[in-house]
Amino acid sequence: MRDNPEYRNVPLAIGGSSDRRGVISTCNYQARKFGVRSAMAISHAIKLCPDLVLAPGRMALYSEISEQIREIFSRYTDKIEPLSLDEAYLDVSDCDLFSGSATLIAEDIRRTIFQETQLTASAGVASCKFVAKIASDENKPNGICVITPEKLDDFVIGLPLGKIPGVGKVTLAKLHNIGLYSCADVRQFPFEDLIKRFGKFGSVIWDRSHGIDNRNLSLARQRKSVGVERTLAEDIRTEEDCIKMIDDLFPLLEKRLAKTKSKIQSQGIKLKFNDFQQTTVEHRCQRLNREYFLTLLTKGLSRQANRGIRLVGLHVALAETENSQQLAFSFSHTAD
């Protein structure tokens, strides 16, 4: 939208202009009004919004801009935890600018981002990690939300549980089934019962519902996995066709893995069928091996049930390391 004025007032999605079998990577707010969202099949998105304009992704440019904005962040602090190309946590507790006001620092960062990139950014300012994350979404697009320590409890208690990072659709449905819809509900629920039903994550839900998040900022964030996948122009059905896809994807995976200079913990294969259901099979190992993928393929195809295959993917899980510090606020940048 920044680089193409004709895109600024139309529903726009990134997902390829010619291949309509893929999925939406992201979309603008005009498209979201129609129900279009990221990870949605392009074919379904077009049904929701027949006038949807599709544009191909430009990952090289996104990476370049992300680095540019990361450099802006570094003018204020060296304690930065990237979450993705367009979001990061910053700890500005040691920053002396604006008398140490995190709010004024966040406003100045937003202003600088726009001056140097012509892109808007939203920020959430809070004293703990998950609240900053939620706050960064509160006043999009191009807004800021400040949750001071004295306002934190009032902000958290009214939150729907689906707002808590890590609470997905399945967990949310289970919470609803036992009458829990908000953080206020969890506060009235027995802690022991929450642990019995949700295990360790029950403790996370309890803490977040009470405004507690003692996680440190991870300054040396390492990729957890590396993968390659391909959505096919036409469905395939046979093992031979899948093996050809593995042979095409395997060298790409090798190159990506080599760039990480990391050891692996497991490797896996993903198959998505033509009803959009998918299956993943993994194998623990410490060395990338093409033959393992063939074994995993056989297991994956045992779940095919005569369905066509529209996507084949290969991935490896990486060994993890972690280095932690403290948090001040969360930024969501680029085109909001």
Protein Blocks (a to p, Z undefined) as FASTA:
>chain_A
ZZmmklmmcccddebjklmmbccfbdcfklmmnopaehiafklmmmmmmmbccddddfkl
mmmmmmmmmmmmmmmoccdcdfbfkbccddfklpcghhhpaklmmmmmmmmmmmmnopac
dddddfbfklmmmmmmmmcghiaddddfklmmmmmmmpcfklpghiafklmmmmmmnopa
bfklmmmpcfklmmmmnommlmmmmmmmnopafbdcdfbbccfbdcdddddfbdcfbfkl
mmmmmmmmmmmmmmmmmmnopacfbdcdddddfkopacddddddfbdcfklmmmmmmmmm
mmnnopacfbdcddddddddddddddfbdcdehjZZ
